[in-house]
Amino acid sequence: MVAGGPRVVLVEPQIAANLGFCARALANFGLADWVQVGGVEWRGSEAERTGAPALEVLAGLRRAADLEEGVGECSHVIGFTARGGRERPLTPLPEMGRVLREWGSAARVALVFGREDRGLETEEIQLCTELMRIPTPDGALASLNLSHALGIGLYQWWCAQGDFEAHPTDPADPTLPADPAVAPEPNWSDLDDRLRLARKTEEELRASGFRYESELLQGTLRRVCALPLQARDVRQLERILRHVRWLREGQDVELSPAHKRK
């Protein structure tokens, strides 16, 4: 579906053996882009045994200081969780294909999995574009082992990718553009760009004397950052913010470029 496949991000994994099993799951689907946010060290641990068939993938596991850094280059973030809420409903995993088709092949997607004992926390969920759950029968245990959840999620990704490629111009599906020349793929902004915009917005609000509860505002801005904005929209919002600052200070203040493509 998405060029190069998804990025897998593990937040504070606690059991080293699970890292080895996760490496095997990535290798099963031909993937190697994965990041670890905190958690245990795999070197010299059980991970080397459980991940023996995929040591090259295991060795490619990168570390990030926090989730923002781990998914910063991605445009869309899918968080896996078994806990839903009124404000952020959960999408059943079988609907992944529909979600990916809506985003299009230009989306750079991260699949995020939380801690073995308590999953993803509120601030991490706020960065997710979509929250997905792996359905289990009524009355059954809802939470899965980390490596099991990853394997099921990657299998669904693989199925969705095959379905997309088999029906690239299905006229019955309005989410699939029939003519790429008429409906070009969107140029999605990176999460890094949107987070920078949010920080600039908070700074301007603080400088203007706007009264707010810091944690409430930060949560709102993080949820806005999770929205899949196009790069042109981020640039336009930065122009607006620059003008607001100019009106407040009475002089032109330059902001950093909104979007730098690598």
C-alpha positions as CSV (number, residue, x, y, z in Angstrom):
1,M,0.0,0.0,0.0
2,V,2.6,2.5,1.1
3,A,6.0,2.6,-0.5
4,G,8.6,0.9,1.7
5,G,6.0,-0.4,4.1
6,P,5.1,0.9,7.5
7,R,7.5,1.9,10.3
8,V,7.0,-0.1,13.5
9,V,7.4,1.7,16.8
10,L,7.6,-0.1,20.1
11,V,7.0,2.1,23.2
12,E,9.0,1.0,26.2
13,P,9.1,-2.8,25.6
14,Q,9.7,-4.5,28.9
15,I,10.5,-8.1,28.0
16,A,13.7,-8.7,26.0
17,A,12.5,-12.0,24.5
18,N,9.6,-10.1,22.8
19,L,12.1,-8.0,20.8
20,G,13.5,-11.1,19.3
21,F,10.0,-12.4,18.4
22,C,9.1,-9.0,17.0
23,A,12.2,-9.0,14.8
24,R,11.0,-12.4,13.4
25,A,7.6,-10.9,12.7
26,L,9.1,-8.0,10.7
27,A,11.3,-10.4,8.8
28,N,8.2,-12.6,8.0
29,F,6.8,-9.7,6.1
30,G,10.0,-8.3,4.6
31,L,10.1,-5.2,6.8
32,A,13.1,-3.7,8.6
33,D,12.2,-0.2,9.6
34,W,11.5,-0.2,13.3
35,V,12.2,2.0,16.3
36,Q,12.3,1.4,20.1
37,V,11.3,4.2,22.5
38,G,12.9,3.4,25.8
39,G,12.6,0.0,27.3
40,V,15.0,-3.0,27.6
41,E,18.2,-3.5,25.8
42,W,18.2,-6.4,23.4
43,R,22.0,-7.0,23.2
44,G,23.2,-9.8,25.4
45,S,19.6,-10.8,26.3
46,E,17.0,-13.4,25.4
47,A,16.2,-11.4,22.3
48,E,19.3,-12.8,20.6
49,R,17.9,-16.4,21.0
50,T,14.3,-15.7,20.2
51,G,15.3,-13.5,17.3
52,A,18.0,-15.8,16.0
53,P,16.4,-16.3,12.5
54,A,16.2,-12.5,12.1
55,L,19.4,-11.2,13.7
56,E,19.9,-8.7,10.8
57,V,16.5,-7.2,11.4
58,L,17.1,-7.2,15.2
59,A,20.4,-5.4,14.7
60,G,18.6,-2.7,12.8
61,L,16.4,-1.7,15.7
62,R,16.9,2.0,16.3
63,R,16.3,3.9,19.5
64,A,14.4,7.2,19.9
65,A,14.2,9.5,22.9
66,D,10.3,9.7,22.8
67,L,7.4,8.8,20.6
68,E,7.5,12.2,18.8
69,E,11.0,11.4,17.6
70,G,10.1,7.9,16.7
71,V,7.3,8.8,14.4
72,G,8.4,12.3,13.4
73,E,9.2,11.5,9.8
74,C,5.8,9.8,9.3
75,S,2.6,11.5,8.1
76,H,0.1,9.1,9.7
77,V,0.2,7.2,12.9
78,I,-1.8,4.1,13.8
79,G,-1.8,3.2,17.5
80,F,-2.8,-0.3,18.6
81,T,-4.8,-0.4,21.8
82,A,-7.6,-2.4,23.5
83,R,-8.9,0.6,25.4
84,G,-11.2,2.9,23.7
85,G,-13.0,6.2,24.8
86,R,-15.9,8.3,23.9
87,E,-13.7,10.9,22.2
88,R,-11.4,8.5,20.4
89,P,-13.3,5.4,19.2
90,L,-11.3,2.4,18.1
91,T,-11.3,1.1,14.6
92,P,-11.5,-2.7,14.2
93,L,-8.3,-4.0,12.6
94,P,-10.1,-5.5,9.5
95,E,-10.9,-2.0,8.4
96,M,-7.2,-1.2,8.0
97,G,-7.6,-1.6,4.2
98,R,-10.3,1.1,4.0
99,V,-8.2,3.5,6.2
100,L,-5.1,3.0,4.1
101,R,-7.0,3.6,0.8
102,E,-8.4,6.9,2.2
103,W,-4.9,8.0,3.1
104,G,-3.4,7.0,-0.3
105,S,-0.1,5.5,-1.3
106,A,1.8,8.7,-0.5
107,A,1.1,8.3,3.2
108,R,4.1,7.5,5.4
109,V,2.6,5.3,8.1
110,A,3.8,4.3,11.5
111,L,2.3,1.4,13.5
112,V,2.7,2.0,17.2
113,F,2.5,-0.6,19.9
114,G,2.6,0.1,23.7
115,R,4.0,-1.5,26.8
116,E,3.2,-5.1,27.6
117,D,1.6,-4.2,31.0
118,R,-0.4,-1.0,30.3
119,G,-0.1,-0.2,26.5
120,L,-0.1,3.4,25.3
121,E,-0.6,6.3,27.6
122,T,-2.8,9.4,27.0
123,E,-0.1,11.7,25.6
124,E,1.0,8.9,23.2
125,I,-2.6,8.2,22.0
126,Q,-3.0,11.9,21.3
127,L,-0.4,11.7,18.6
128,C,-2.2,8.9,16.7
129,T,-4.1,9.6,13.6
130,E,-6.1,6.4,14.0
131,L,-6.6,4.0,16.9
132,M,-7.1,0.3,16.1
133,R,-8.0,-2.7,18.1
134,I,-7.5,-6.4,17.3
135,P,-11.0,-7.9,17.9
136,T,-11.3,-10.9,20.2
137,P,-14.5,-12.9,21.1
138,D,-16.8,-11.6,23.8
139,G,-15.6,-12.6,27.2
140,A,-12.1,-13.5,25.9
141,L,-8.9,-11.8,27.0
142,A,-8.7,-8.5,25.1
143,S,-4.9,-7.8,25.3
144,L,-2.4,-9.8,23.3
145,N,1.3,-10.5,23.7
146,L,3.3,-7.7,22.0
147,S,4.8,-9.9,19.3
148,H,1.5,-11.6,18.6
149,A,-0.2,-8.2,18.2
150,L,2.6,-7.1,15.9
151,G,2.3,-10.2,13.8
152,I,-1.5,-9.9,13.4
153,G,-1.1,-6.1,12.6
154,L,1.5,-6.8,9.9
155,Y,-0.5,-9.6,8.4
156,Q,-3.5,-7.2,8.1
157,W,-1.2,-4.6,6.5
158,W,0.0,-7.2,4.0
159,C,-3.6,-8.2,3.2
160,A,-4.7,-4.6,2.7
161,Q,-1.7,-3.9,0.5
162,G,-2.5,-6.9,-1.8
163,D,-6.2,-5.9,-2.0
164,F,-5.2,-2.3,-2.9
165,E,-2.8,-3.5,-5.7
166,A,-5.4,-6.0,-7.0
167,H,-8.1,-3.3,-7.4
168,P,-6.2,0.0,-8.1
169,T,-9.0,1.7,-10.0
170,D,-12.2,0.0,-8.7
171,P,-15.0,2.4,-9.8
172,A,-17.2,1.0,-7.0
173,D,-14.9,2.4,-4.3
174,P,-15.0,6.2,-4.2
175,T,-11.8,6.4,-2.1
176,L,-9.7,5.1,-5.1
177,P,-8.9,7.8,-7.7
178,A,-9.6,6.5,-11.2
179,D,-7.2,9.0,-12.9
180,P,-4.0,9.9,-11.1
181,A,-3.6,12.9,-13.3
182,V,-6.9,14.3,-12.1
183,A,-6.5,13.3,-8.5
184,P,-2.8,13.4,-7.6
185,E,-1.5,11.9,-4.4
186,P,-1.5,14.5,-1.6
187,N,1.8,15.8,-0.3
188,W,1.4,14.9,3.4
189,S,3.2,16.9,6.0
190,D,5.5,15.1,8.5
191,L,4.5,14.9,12.1
192,D,7.7,16.9,12.9
193,D,6.3,19.8,10.8
194,R,3.0,19.8,12.6
195,L,4.6,19.5,16.1
196,R,6.8,22.5,15.2
197,L,3.7,24.5,14.2
198,A,2.0,23.5,17.5
199,R,5.0,24.8,19.5
200,K,5.0,28.1,17.6
201,T,1.3,28.4,18.2
202,E,1.6,27.8,22.0
203,E,4.5,30.3,22.1
204,E,2.4,33.0,20.4
205,L,-0.6,32.4,22.7
206,R,1.7,32.7,25.7
207,A,3.3,35.9,24.4
208,S,-0.2,37.4,23.6
209,G,-1.4,36.9,27.1
210,F,-3.9,34.3,26.3
211,R,-5.1,32.5,29.5
212,Y,-5.2,28.8,29.3
213,E,-4.5,25.6,31.2
214,S,-1.2,24.5,29.9
215,E,-1.9,20.8,30.0
216,L,-5.3,21.2,28.4
217,L,-3.9,23.3,25.5
218,Q,-1.0,21.0,24.9
219,G,-3.3,18.0,24.7
220,T,-5.5,19.9,22.2
221,L,-2.5,20.8,20.1
222,R,-1.2,17.3,20.2
223,R,-4.5,16.0,18.9
224,V,-4.5,18.6,16.1
225,C,-1.0,17.4,15.2
226,A,-2.3,13.9,14.7
227,L,-4.5,15.1,11.9
228,P,-3.1,14.3,8.5
229,L,-2.5,17.8,7.1
230,Q,-1.0,18.4,3.7
231,A,2.3,20.2,3.5
232,R,0.7,23.2,1.8
233,D,-1.8,23.6,4.7
234,V,1.0,23.6,7.3
235,R,2.8,26.3,5.2
236,Q,-0.3,28.4,5.1
237,L,-0.9,28.1,8.8
238,E,2.6,29.2,9.5
239,R,2.0,32.3,7.2
240,I,-1.0,33.1,9.3
241,L,0.9,32.7,12.5
242,R,3.7,34.9,11.2
243,H,1.2,37.6,10.3
244,V,-0.4,37.4,13.8
245,R,3.0,37.8,15.4
246,W,3.8,40.7,13.1
247,L,0.5,42.4,14.2
248,R,1.4,41.8,17.8
249,E,5.0,42.9,17.7
250,G,4.7,45.5,14.9
251,Q,7.5,44.0,12.9
252,D,8.0,41.1,10.6
253,V,9.2,38.0,12.4
254,E,10.5,35.1,10.3
255,L,9.4,31.6,11.1
256,S,11.4,28.5,10.1
257,P,10.3,26.9,6.8
258,A,7.2,24.8,7.3
259,H,8.3,21.9,5.2
260,K,11.7,20.7,4.1
261,R,11.7,17.6,2.0
262,K,14.7,15.3,2.4
